[in-house]
Amino acid sequence: MHNPVRNTSREPDPLANTLPPLIVADLDGTLLHDAEVFEDRDISERSIRAIERAHDAGSRFVIATARPVSTGLRFAEQLPVDAVIYLNGALIDFDPAHSNFDTLTSGAVPNDGSLIKIGFPSRRACEVCLDLLSAIPELRIGIVMDDVRYTNFDISVYWKTQTFRYTDFHDVPDGVADKITIFPEPDQWDLLHPLIPDDFEISVSEGVMWMLMNPEANKQHAMRFVCDRFDIPAEQTVAFGDDLIDITMMQTAGRGIAVSNANPAVLAIADEVCPPNNEDGVAQWIESRLQ
């Protein structure tokens, strides 16, 4: 077992040895075990039990993932979650106990505030895709909207089970898009970066996939939204992560904890480092505060 390592960039805090009122955790690379293919990544029984015990002890639990509903919902169904942040914050579900795939992907937003959607018009997304392709014709790019991926390439090279439709970006339906995804080749990175319009924010997942999103669709903003909804100060939260897109969320939390397999930049900003995802690091951290 790895010994926790404190980052001295912050003052000591009261969450050091207690179970917080709110725990937020990323999925891939953090809570889930690794697997040869994306679809086989899974959560262990140990992690499920630890989160259930924490929830029974009074801690709210929130998933914050880059995954869409199609691949993230099953984990929400296995855990006692109080909210789920999908698509890095483009979709927030505050009623996971009563949500299903159809309600989450219909494109409709209930008036009761149970579902929050933060995106941009699909027409604007198409304009951006066409502009980028005019500059880099071989670019692999797509639009994610209501859990369908409208792309110019076969996404099964990355995901075997996600729904996609080929498009030339002239036939995408009207609606609120969640994000634009791009898989640039290494020699396209420098060309691509200055072409991204100012009304989009760039994040990179697992060093491969670029995501262009509404600037307010991020894990940090979503976590603050969750804290406000649950009336829990951000300073009383703990957030677990492993990738660059988790950094601002971890810095916003009262205590940001990196799994030891995290990106070096994430390890550098963490208040604490717990064991790796494949050793149930999140569960070990929770268990140590339940004893």
Secondary structure by P-SEA (a helix, b strand, c coil): cccccccccccccccccccccbbbbbccccccccccccccccccaaaaaaaaaaaaabbbbbbbccccccccaaaaaaccccccccccccbbbcccccccccccccccccccccbbbbbccaaaaaaaaaaaaaaccccccccccccccccccccccccccbbbbbccccccccccccbbbbbccccccccccccccccbbbbbccccbbbbccccccaaaaaaaaaaaaccccccbbbbbccccaaaaaaaccbbbbcccccaaaaaaccccccccccaaaaaaaaaaac
